[in-house]
Amino acid sequence: MPCPGQKTEQDRGTLRSAFLPTVLKSLVLSARRLLVQPYCTLCRRSVSDSRGPIPCDSCQTQLRLPKGGLQGDTPLPWRALGHYEGGLRSLLLRLRETPDNQRLKSLIALLKLTLTFQPCDLLVPIPSWKKRRQNPLPERLVDGLGVASANLLERRFAGTSQHRLNRLRRLSNPGASFRLIRQPSAEHTLWLVDDILTTGGTALAAQNALQENGLLVKGVICLARTPLHRNQGHRLPRAVI
């Protein structure tokens, strides 16, 4: 008969059974921290902290992404991640041709940090005029922002290729090229979504098509905005602090 307070073999076995899962869990977590090193989804370099898909500070500097993004109100209110030039321009052109989910997810995650949505907000992607090789970025941007969305617009016809026009003709080129194909609930307020905002002519045409049907458009959200020196007459965007 064991002495009072003395643990039997059965007691020791029970303690070992309870202790082992805790030890194994600790070992697994330690191994995971050693083997799964956080990395930047843009440059693929290791980073010291796990920030999810957010690009590292070095990439944000190289792409000239201002803290808090950019915003302006000409020719309509807009929000953007950065200027459409340099590294960001090259990256977006590559993503248009060959979408990379991880890289695109990291840009969208950073853009999302600069935006504040209301429960009544509805995202409306601006449709591409191309039928076969449509630009995939507006739809993916809408999906990544995680806000209610709807495809409300359809292109009635394609305008002249925008890169062949000067600024004045770009603004007037889209004309009545959009039509409403679905009426949302009256309580919704709308944000147009596109990958790049140049002169704003296309966004204005989309806005007009919606507003003619009694819908309120707050503005346009995009990944990049063509800078002032390439759009003479636009007011310099200001950084959102």
Beta strands, then each sheet from edge to edge (+ up, - down):
strand 1: 70-72
strand 2: 78-83
strand 3: 121-125
strand 4: 153-155
strand 5: 178-180
strand 6: 189-193
strand 7: 196-197
strand 8: 216-225
strand 9: 238-239
sheet 1: 3+ 6+ 8+ 2+ 1- 9+
sheet 2: 3+ 6+ 8+ 7+
sheet 3: 4+ 5-
end
